[in-house]
Amino acid sequence: MSLKRRTRTFFPTLQVYEEALNGFSIDGKRITIQASDVLYPIPWSMKRRINRQYNKTDLGKMIGEIHMTQDQRRRREKS
């Protein structure tokens, strides 16, 4: 199967996928989808160093195009 082609056999909508995840449990504990910021357990100094290294790099050219919304693409092209 091509990576560009998505199958919706198991989860035809995001709502169905969310309900499936929310109904799943591991060791009796349920998985829940919660809106929250992503936490990176590295110091700010390390984040700044990484960002400086990649700020001028077009990762899309290095690893292939990444799916983006039109708004994300516009913001990226502005910078």
Residue, then its C-alpha position, 0 to 999 in steps of 0.5 A: m500500500s502506498l504511504k500517500r494513500r490512506t485507508r479508512t477501513f477501520f476508522p472512517t472518521l476521526q470521531v470513530y477513531e476517538e471513540a475507539l481510543n477512549g474505549f481501549s484500556i491497558d491494565g484496566k486503565r482507559i486511554t483518554i484524549q486530552a487537549s494539552d501542550v506537548l511537554y519536552p523534557i529537555p532544557w530550554s538551552m538545548k531547545r534553542r540550540i536545536n532550533r538554531q541548527y534547523n531554522k535555516t534547513d528545509l526539512g521538506k527537501m531533506i525528508g520529503e514533503i510533510h502534510m500541512t494545512q494551507d494556513q501552515r504552508r502560508r505561514r511557513e512561506k512567509s518566514 
